[in-house]
Amino acid sequence: MSTISWNCRGLGNPRIVQALKDLMSDKKPNFVFLMETKIKQDKVLCVKQALGFKGSFMVDPSGLRGGLALFWKENHMAKLISYSAHHIDVQVCIEGITTWHLTGFYGWDLLRSLKQKSTLPWCVIGDFNDIMFLLRKQGNDIHLRWLMEGFYSALYDCQLHDMGYTGSRYAWDNHQNDSNSVQERLDRVVATSDWGSLFSMAKVYVIYGVSSDHLPLFLSLGIQMSRYV
């Protein structure tokens, strides 16, 4: 069982859609969370169908900015808890596995309020648009300390622990040259201790080979779910 998260920067781009199709063929995820879709729900639905997913929830962009989509393989696999312009929150319900709480997230300001919506084991995946430590950054661009401290504090208050990942040290790159180059670890997966105990084999990987400033994340729970693939 697995999840892919990607700040795709626009599902209206045929190159991005083809990259997603390639990812689906290679990784066969049960869930896909996409940020900055930048297109309306009717067009996102076409992408969902092309990728072979049955369940979904989408948040429209504001103009040409933002937009979220969460796809899941079978209709019964997830139930919506809440949503906003920055998150989609679901309860994952799969026979034979303890029910748990999955949040696809863009930003981090709402974390404390989302924690109050469920007492289930919780996993949050996405682009948090911030870092906790300067060690998670390369380049001369200034990163405000109070923002880093606020992000760290929100994770601490929600008892969410960074799962780390295998692959590139940084999942975001502004693709600038020389002194203007900045790389940061904005994309991540965080989870509560009870979720970590439930899925003790879970691992996170950065997916290479995608032409974008954000690299996709692949969360594998270490559970074989062939009937849902």
Beta strands, then each sheet from edge to edge (+ up, - down):
strand 1: 2-7
strand 2: 31-35
strand 3: 55-59
strand 4: 68-72
strand 5: 78-84
strand 6: 87-92
strand 7: 100-106
strand 8: 122-127
strand 9: 137-138
strand 10: 161-162
strand 11: 172-173
strand 12: 183-184
strand 13: 187-191
strand 14: 203-206
strand 15: 217-220
sheet 1: 3+ 4- 2+ 1+ 15- 14+
sheet 2: 5+ 6- 7+ 8+ 13- 10+
sheet 3: 9+ 12- 11+
end
